């Protein structure tokens, strides 16, 4: 009798193990959309949800809505965490620069943060508040707006991933990673997500290829300066979309020398421009 029970138990274990191994991962729709062979995805990434726009602050849901009404784009946002573990949109460690208040985000509750108003890049006070990440996910999911999610250093990656999964927002979120270790942990926690990975040169791309992350899960951020065309060609040969950060120096060049530079950079092999000049870049390449 005991022998029979033992055999039955081992049979259940074996079946269970086989079932787990054969379990399929349902990938985010973005994994299929953002492929080098496609061209039906937005070619502008709006840095910090929108910068340098009068009366519209960065990392603000109302700014995302305002820009989204005019152009097709994806929106890069920054996620920080409050004292009471609420995830909010904020780039800096402190709220001094972008709100009417002062102090560190991690030392304030969300209720305390909600007392302050957001300020635009020109010092103008708005009527808008620091948004909860969950509220941004909810609106973007409803309106099919794609986010690239930048996790601040003080925030655990798994907390942000769990928030995305709980909101069923995998199909509108690209998770930003800055090095191979971050990319590996993100893939471990959420193999269904599309990841923005750092591939600024052939060496960085080689290190990514040595991981177990499928290339279909990668969108390559190639840095804030132009890389050799051979890198873009190689990424495309692996089916990977290339994003260039024009924010900063390259945006300033375009502002000074003419917005046709955005089109020139795209002709080098860039698929998406991550910019602080969303409207100008969009009009130049569309």
Secondary structure, DSSP 8 states (H G I E B T S, - for coil): -HHHHHHHHHHHHHHHHHHHHT------HHHHHS-TT---S-SEEEGGG--SBTTB-SS-HHHHHHHHTTS--EEEEEEEE-TT--EEE-SSSBSTTTBSS-SBGGGS-HHHHTTS-BB-TTS-B-S----BHHHHHHHHHHHT--EEEEE-TTS-HHHHHHHHHHTT-GGGEEEE-SSHHHHHHHHHH-TTSEEEEE-SSHHHHHHHHTSS--GGGEEEE--SS---HHHHHHHHHTT-EEEEE-TTHHHHHHHHH-THHHHHHHHTT--EEEES-HHHHHHHH-
